[in-house]
Amino acid sequence: MSQVRLIPEFVEFIPEELEAGHLYVSMIHAVAIHLCACGCNRKTVTPLSPADWKLTYDGRNVSLRPSIGNWSYPCRSHYWITDGAVRWASDMSEKEIAVMRGQAKHAKAALHAQERRDPPRSEPAPIATASPTEPASWSTKVRALWGWIRKDG
């Protein structure tokens, strides 16, 4: 029987035995896992990252983007999880699947290349610099802010 809703469970570690109808989310390990919504009971793993899936939580329900395509499973399930509800999508051709997989691979490569060029800072850059007795000038603040925007944006 296919699931129509998934209940979020925030955990540190994903349990060995998954329960149907539950979406296990480990923020520490940046992953969400559930049993395929079609009822085939195969584990569906969605890594959470800018190049993989994005999770939103409204205090009660979870949404995952983009869609989940279990095309390597016999069921070939394709669906979205929106506000805890499973929204079924149409089946995709092998060509459409290959295009989507290529786009995902390209997005990951671009993200990793960007991370190598601009590694995350351990602490935020100062917005403006000034001596303790003299406040920063307006132009110093604007230059510092512009540099911060260009670096983070």
LINRAPE-V233467 format. One record per backbone hydrogen bond with DSSP energy under -0.5 kcal/mol. CO is the residue of the C=O (numbers start at 1). NH is the residue of the N-H. E is the energy in kcal/mol with one decimal. If there is no record, write none. Layout:
BEGIN
((CO,NH,E) (CO,NH,E))
END
This chain:
BEGIN
((4,86,-2.1) (6,8,-0.5) (7,23,-2.8) (9,11,-0.6) (9,25,-2.8) (16,18,-0.7) (19,22,-1.4) (21,7,-3.0) (22,24,-0.6) (22,35,-0.5) (23,9,-2.8) (23,25,-0.5) (24,26,-0.5) (24,33,-2.8) (25,11,-2.8) (25,27,-0.6) (26,31,-2.0) (30,48,-2.7) (31,26,-2.9) (32,46,-2.9) (33,24,-2.8) (34,44,-3.3) (36,39,-1.6) (36,41,-0.6) (37,3,-2.8) (42,36,-3.0) (43,45,-0.6) (44,34,-1.9) (46,32,-1.9) (47,49,-0.7) (47,53,-2.2) (49,52,-1.1) (53,49,-1.4) (54,65,-1.9) (56,63,-2.4) (61,58,-2.0) (62,84,-2.7) (63,56,-2.3) (64,81,-0.7) (65,54,-3.4) (67,69,-0.6) (68,70,-0.6) (68,79,-2.3) (69,71,-1.1) (70,73,-1.3) (70,76,-0.7) (73,76,-1.0) (77,70,-3.1) (78,89,-2.8) (79,68,-3.7) (80,82,-0.6) (80,87,-2.7) (81,64,-2.4) (82,85,-2.4) (84,6,-3.1) (85,82,-2.8) (85,87,-0.6) (86,88,-0.6) (87,80,-2.6) (93,97,-2.4) (94,98,-2.4) (95,99,-2.1) (96,100,-2.3) (97,101,-2.7) (98,102,-2.3) (99,103,-2.4) (100,104,-2.3) (101,105,-2.3) (102,106,-2.4) (103,107,-2.5) (104,108,-2.3) (105,109,-2.3) (106,110,-2.5) (107,111,-2.3) (108,112,-2.6) (109,113,-2.2) (110,114,-2.2) (111,115,-2.4) (112,116,-1.8) (113,117,-1.8) (114,118,-2.7) (137,141,-2.1) (138,142,-2.5) (139,143,-2.7) (140,144,-2.3) (141,145,-2.6) (142,146,-2.9) (143,147,-2.3) (144,148,-2.1) (145,149,-2.6) (146,150,-2.6) (147,151,-2.0) (148,152,-2.4) (149,153,-2.7))
END
